Amino acid sequence: MKRLRTLLGIGLGLAVVAGAGWYVSHTGSAPPARAASSRFGAGLAVPVGLATAQKGNIPIIVRALGTVTPLNTVNVKTQITGQLIKVEFKEGQMVKQGDLLAVVDPRPYDVALQQAIGQQQKDEALLKNAQTDLERYKKLVAQDSIARQQLDTQASLVRQYEAALVIDQAQVDNAKLNVTYTRIVAPLTGRIGLRTVDPGNYVTMADATSICTITQIQPISVLFTIPEDTLPQVRQRMKTGATLEVRVLDRAQKTELSVGRLDTHDNAIDITTGTVKLRAVFDNTDENLFPNQFVNVRLLVDTVTDAVVVPVAAIQRGPLGTFVYLAKADDTVTIRVVELGVSDGEKQQILSGLQVGDQVVIDGLDRLREGAKIRRPGERNASGPPLAAAPLDKPANTAPGQRPAAQGTGQGSGQAQGDRPSRRRQANSAGDAGRPAPSSE
């Protein structure tokens, strides 16, 4: 078995050598070399995208996650005890402060009011009679007809009736207040929620369930948190009286929902997260913001003006630190170390290392090195058309069944490819010459 394997290996090797010899004898050239694996061969200029450093403004924006929170939320409950006989609101409607929402049976409280009024009128009559007797006793004492003690007793009785009238007035006011409480009105302007108590139920002040809930929609606020390291800059701007703009976007960060202003911040930093809570206020006239809605917040803290800016895509980091590829006039690049300032996610401020008008590479960076030759956008390679026009997998104008031409940039490869058809035609002519001519019959 081992000897058989050896013989098979020797036979295979001889077959390969024989095939190579046949190819050389028929084509007159070595087999074509495999195309370079890289699209851009050695010595070719690398096509790149360029951007020019220029003066510009960079907004300093703090990005955060927030939740829409109403400035006021009220659970509407009864302040008296009784049967709920009427509901005057529709679920989900907008109500104004003072609008009638529901009615509790007022009849027991009307009766209590009448009783308080009656007691007050009775005490008023007693007081009037006591005051008349007091005036009479004063005249009799002046005539020395009655004892002085009787006059003092009558004066004390008058003061008792006066105090009774004060109590009666308070009872009347309390009864009137209870009658007012039978009409439940909206304590603020906002949107009313779903009804939780139906008419006919007996309601009390101790009920855990409110009749409905009202949330203030206009204006409305957004609560969000920022890192504690950002807080000093925000507070400094607020101390100067600046109005900081706040924009909120939807969950996908594609649609801007509203624009408002920063209102205030919390009085302490959360030690578990190292963040502080802020509140922004929005007019919300279009009602794009809804309570408990999740939003993305963009807080504009400040704006850096007249800064040297380049696209963020130009910034590279390596052993040298932060650098860019600077395009030179001779179509080569050099590494330029730069010092960065602030960024808005698209533009980057350059504090040092670049000047206005310098061109930096923003595309094709992975194929560059110090001194590399580049091809600017729209330019053509010296050896032919732009590389972007050449297919990567199949040469253009290749007929079906024809061997693809070897990839190369020199003229030698083109000549070898052009010689093959003529040599095949010569071989065919030599073969045809030895064949007998077809019969004319």
C-alpha positions in Angstrom: 0.0 0.0 0.0 2.8 2.4 0.9 4.6 1.6 -2.4 1.4 2.3 -4.3 1.1 5.7 -2.8 4.6 6.5 -3.7 4.0 5.6 -7.3 0.9 7.7 -7.5 2.7 10.7 -6.1 5.5 10.3 -8.7 2.9 10.0 -11.5 1.1 13.1 -10.4 4.3 15.1 -10.3 5.3 14.0 -13.8 1.8 15.0 -15.1 2.2 18.5 -13.7 5.6 18.9 -15.3 4.3 17.6 -18.6 1.3 20.0 -18.6 3.6 23.0 -17.9 5.9 22.0 -20.7 2.9 21.7 -23.1 1.7 25.2 -22.1 5.1 26.8 -22.7 5.5 25.1 -26.1 2.1 26.2 -27.3 2.0 29.8 -25.9 5.6 30.8 -25.7 5.2 32.4 -22.3 4.9 31.4 -18.6 1.5 31.0 -17.0 0.0 34.4 -16.1 0.7 35.6 -12.5 -2.2 36.0 -10.1 -3.6 39.5 -9.8 -2.5 41.5 -6.9 -4.7 41.0 -3.9 -4.8 44.7 -3.2 -6.8 46.9 -5.5 -4.1 49.6 -5.3 -0.7 48.1 -6.3 2.6 49.3 -5.2 3.6 52.8 -6.5 0.0 53.8 -7.3 -1.5 56.9 -5.7 -4.1 56.2 -3.1 -7.5 57.9 -3.8 -8.6 59.9 -0.8 -11.2 62.3 0.3 -10.1 65.8 1.5 -11.5 68.5 3.7 -10.3 72.0 4.2 -9.7 73.5 7.7 -11.8 76.6 8.1 -13.2 79.1 10.6 -16.5 78.1 12.1 -18.7 78.0 15.2 -19.0 74.9 17.3 -22.0 74.6 19.7 -21.1 72.9 23.1 -24.0 70.5 23.5 -24.7 68.2 26.4 -26.7 65.1 25.3 -28.9 63.3 27.8 -31.9 61.1 28.3 -35.0 62.6 29.7 -38.6 62.0 30.7 -41.5 64.4 30.1 -43.0 65.3 33.5 -46.0 67.6 34.1 -45.4 70.6 36.3 -48.6 69.8 38.2 -50.6 66.6 38.6 -53.7 66.5 40.7 -55.7 63.5 42.0 -59.3 64.8 42.1 -61.1 63.5 45.3 -64.2 64.5 47.2 -63.9 66.7 50.3 -67.2 65.6 51.8 -69.1 62.3 52.2 -72.1 61.5 50.0 -73.4 59.9 46.9 -71.9 60.8 43.6 -74.9 61.7 41.5 -73.4 63.4 38.4 -70.2 63.4 36.3 -69.8 66.4 34.1 -66.5 65.6 32.3 -65.5 63.4 29.4 -62.5 61.2 29.7 -59.3 62.7 28.1 -60.7 66.2 27.6 -59.0 69.4 28.3 -60.5 71.3 31.3 -59.9 74.8 32.6 -59.5 75.8 36.2 -62.9 76.1 37.8 -64.8 73.8 35.4 -67.4 71.6 37.0 -66.3 67.9 37.1 -68.8 66.1 39.3 -71.6 66.6 41.9 -72.2 65.0 45.2 -75.7 64.8 46.6 -76.1 68.3 48.2 -79.4 67.8 50.1 -78.0 66.7 53.5 -75.7 69.7 53.5 -78.5 72.1 52.5 -80.4 71.0 55.5 -77.4 71.5 57.8 -77.0 75.0 56.4 -80.6 75.8 57.2 -80.2 74.6 60.8 -77.1 76.7 61.3 -78.9 79.8 59.9 -81.9 79.1 62.2 -79.7 78.8 65.3 -77.9 82.1 64.3 -81.2 83.9 64.0 -82.4 82.6 67.4 -79.2 83.8 69.1 -79.5 87.2 67.4 -83.0 87.6 68.9 -81.8 86.7 72.4 -78.9 89.1 72.1 -81.2 91.9 71.1 -83.5 91.3 74.1 -80.5 91.1 76.4 -79.2 94.4 75.1 -82.6 96.1 75.7 -82.7 94.9 79.3 -79.2 96.1 79.8 -80.1 99.7 78.7 -83.1 99.5 81.1 -81.0 98.4 84.0 -78.6 101.2 83.5 -81.4 103.8 84.0 -82.7 102.0 87.1 -79.2 101.9 88.6 -78.8 105.6 87.9 -82.1 106.2 89.9 -80.8 103.8 92.6 -83.8 101.6 92.1 -82.0 98.2 91.6 -78.8 96.7 92.9 -75.6 97.2 91.0 -75.1 93.5 90.8 -78.1 93.0 88.6 -76.7 95.4 86.0 -73.4 93.5 85.9 -75.2 90.2 85.5 -77.2 91.5 82.5 -74.0 92.9 80.9 -72.4 89.5 81.2 -75.4 87.9 79.5 -75.1 90.2 76.6 -71.5 89.2 76.0 -72.5 85.5 76.1 -75.0 86.1 73.3 -72.5 88.0 71.3 -70.0 85.1 71.6 -72.8 82.7 70.6 -73.4 84.6 67.4 -69.8 84.3 66.5 -70.1 80.5 66.8 -73.3 80.5 64.9 -71.7 82.5 62.1 -68.8 80.0 61.9 -71.3 77.1 61.7 -73.2 78.8 58.9 -69.9 79.4 57.0 -69.0 75.7 57.5 -72.4 74.6 56.2 -72.0 76.8 53.2 -68.5 75.4 52.5 -69.9 71.9 52.6 -72.5 72.8 50.1 -69.8 74.3 47.9 -67.8 71.0 48.2 -70.8 69.1 46.7 -69.7 70.6 43.4 -66.3 69.2 42.5 -64.4 71.6 40.2 -61.1 71.4 38.3 -58.3 72.8 40.5 -56.1 73.6 37.5 -56.0 73.7 33.7 -55.0 70.5 32.1 -55.9 67.2 30.5 -58.2 64.9 32.5 -57.6 61.2 32.6 -59.9 58.2 32.7 -62.7 58.1 35.2 -62.2 55.7 38.1 -65.5 56.2 40.0 -68.9 56.0 38.4 -72.0 58.0 39.3 -74.1 56.4 42.1 -71.1 55.3 44.2 -70.8 56.5 47.8 -67.6 58.6 48.1 -65.7 59.7 51.2 -62.6 61.7 51.9 -60.8 58.5 53.0 -61.2 56.8 49.7 -57.9 55.5 48.3 -59.2 55.9 44.7 -59.6 59.4 43.3 -62.4 60.3 40.9 -60.0 61.3 38.1 -56.5 62.7 37.5 -55.7 66.0 35.9 -52.2 66.7 34.5 -50.9 70.1 33.4 -49.9 69.9 29.7 -49.1 73.6 28.9 -46.5 74.4 29.9 -44.8 71.0 30.6 -41.3 70.1 31.8 -38.6 67.5 31.0 -36.4 66.0 33.7 -33.0 64.8 32.7 -29.6 64.1 34.3 -26.1 65.3 33.3 -22.7 64.2 34.7 -21.5 66.2 37.7 -18.4 67.3 35.7 -20.6 69.2 33.3 -22.6 71.0 36.1 -20.1 73.8 36.9 -20.2 75.0 33.3 -24.0 75.0 33.3 -24.2 76.8 36.6 -21.8 79.4 35.5 -23.9 80.2 32.5 -27.0 80.3 34.6 -25.4 82.7 37.1 -24.7 85.2 34.3 -28.4 85.2 33.5 -28.1 83.3 30.2 -31.1 81.4 28.8 -29.9 78.0 27.9 -31.7 76.4 25.0 -32.9 72.8 25.3 -34.1 70.7 22.4 -35.8 67.3 22.7 -36.0 64.6 20.1 -37.9 61.4 19.8 -36.6 58.0 20.7 -35.1 57.5 17.3 -33.4 60.9 17.4 -34.8 61.8 14.0 -37.7 64.2 14.8 -37.3 67.3 16.9 -40.4 67.5 19.2 -40.0 70.9 20.9 -37.6 73.7 21.9 -37.6 75.1 25.4 -35.3 76.5 28.1 -33.4 75.2 31.1 -35.4 76.2 34.2 -33.4 74.9 37.2 -31.4 72.0 38.7 -31.6 69.9 41.8 -29.9 70.8 45.0 -27.7 67.7 45.4 -25.7 65.3 43.2 -26.8 61.7 43.2 -23.8 59.9 44.8 -24.8 56.5 43.3 -24.6 57.7 39.7 -22.5 60.8 39.9 -25.2 62.8 38.1 -27.4 65.8 38.8 -31.1 66.2 37.8 -32.2 69.2 35.7 -35.6 70.5 34.6 -36.4 72.2 31.3 -39.7 73.9 30.6 -41.5 73.8 27.2 -44.6 75.8 26.1 -45.9 72.6 24.4 -48.5 74.5 22.4 -48.6 71.8 19.8 -48.8 69.1 22.5 -46.0 67.1 21.0 -44.8 66.2 24.5 -46.8 63.8 26.5 -46.4 63.0 30.2 -43.9 60.1 31.0 -42.7 60.2 27.4 -39.1 59.1 26.8 -37.0 61.8 24.9 -33.5 62.6 23.9 -32.3 65.9 25.3 -29.8 68.3 23.7 -28.7 71.1 26.1 -26.9 74.0 24.4 -24.4 75.2 27.0 -22.3 77.6 25.0 -21.0 78.3 21.5 -17.3 78.5 20.5 -16.9 81.1 17.7 -14.2 81.7 15.1 -12.6 78.3 15.8 -10.4 76.3 13.3 -12.6 73.3 12.6 -12.2 70.1 10.6 -14.5 67.1 10.2 -14.3 64.6 13.0 -13.4 61.9 10.4 -10.0 63.4 9.9 -8.9 62.8 13.5 -6.6 59.8 14.1 -5.1 58.5 17.3 -1.9 56.5 17.6 1.5 56.3 19.4 2.2 59.9 18.5 -1.1 61.0 20.1 -3.8 62.8 18.2 -2.9 63.5 14.6 -4.2 64.1 11.1 -2.9 63.4 7.6 -2.1 66.7 6.0 -2.2 66.8 2.2 0.8 68.6 0.7 1.1 70.5 -2.6 3.1 67.6 -4.2 0.2 65.2 -3.7 1.8 63.4 -0.7 0.7 63.3 2.9 2.5 64.0 6.2 1.5 63.2 9.7 0.6 66.4 11.7 0.1 66.2 15.5 -2.8 68.4 16.6 -4.3 69.6 19.9 -8.1 69.1 20.1 -10.7 71.4 21.5 -14.5 70.9 21.7 -16.6 68.9 19.3 -20.2 68.7 18.3 -20.0 65.2 16.9 -19.5 66.3 13.3 -16.9 69.2 13.6 -13.8 69.2 15.7 -12.0 72.3 17.0 -8.3 72.3 16.4 -6.4 74.4 19.0 -2.9 73.9 17.5 -1.3 72.1 14.6 -3.4 73.4 11.7 -4.2 76.6 10.0 -7.2 77.8 8.0 -6.8 76.5 4.5 -4.9 73.3 5.3 -6.3 70.2 3.6 -6.7 67.0 5.7 -7.6 63.5 4.6 -11.0 62.3 5.7 -11.5 59.2 3.5 -9.0 56.4 2.6 -7.1 56.8 5.9 -6.5 53.1 6.4 -4.1 52.9 3.3 -1.9 55.9 4.2 1.5 56.3 5.8 4.0 59.1 6.1 4.9 60.4 2.7 2.3 58.3 0.8 1.3 59.5 -2.6 -2.4 60.4 -2.9 -4.9 61.0 -5.7 -7.2 63.9 -5.1 -10.9 63.6 -5.8 -11.6 63.8 -9.6 -8.0 63.2 -10.6 -6.9 60.3 -12.8 -3.9 57.9 -12.2 -0.9 58.4 -14.5 -1.2 54.8 -15.7 -4.8 55.0 -16.9 -8.4 55.8 -15.9 -9.6 56.2 -12.3 -9.4 53.0 -10.4 -13.0 53.3 -9.3 -14.0 52.6 -12.8 -12.3 49.2 -13.0 -14.3 46.2 -11.8 -12.8 44.2 -9.0 -13.8 40.7 -10.0 -14.0 40.5 -13.9 -12.2 42.6 -16.6 -14.4 44.6 -18.9 -15.2 43.4 -22.5 -14.4 39.7 -21.7 -16.2 37.4 -24.2 -17.9 34.3 -22.8 -15.5 31.4 -22.7 -12.4 33.6 -23.3 -9.6 33.5 -20.7 -9.5 36.8 -18.6 -6.4 39.0 -19.2 -3.8 39.1 -16.5 -4.1 42.2 -14.2 -1.2 44.5 -14.6 -0.1 48.0 -15.3 2.9 47.5 -17.6 2.9 47.2 -21.4 4.5 43.7 -21.3 1.4 42.1 -20.0 -0.7 43.8 -22.7 1.7 42.5 -25.4 1.7 38.9 -24.1 -2.1 39.0 -24.1 -2.2 40.4 -27.6 0.2 37.7 -28.9 -1.9 34.7 -27.9 -4.6 34.9 -30.5 -2.0 35.3 -33.4 -0.1 32.2 -32.1 -3.2 30.2 -32.0 -4.1 31.3 -35.5 -0.6 30.2 -36.7 -1.0 26.8 -35.1 -4.4 26.4 -36.7 -3.0 27.3 -40.1 -0.1 24.8 -39.7 -2.6 22.1 -38.9 -4.9 23.0 -41.8 -2.0 22.8 -44.2 -1.4 19.1 -43.5 -5.1 18.3 -44.0 -6.5 17.2 -47.4 -8.5 19.8 -49.3 -12.3 19.1 -49.3 -13.6 17.5 -52.5 -15.2 19.8 -55.0 -17.7 17.1 -55.8 
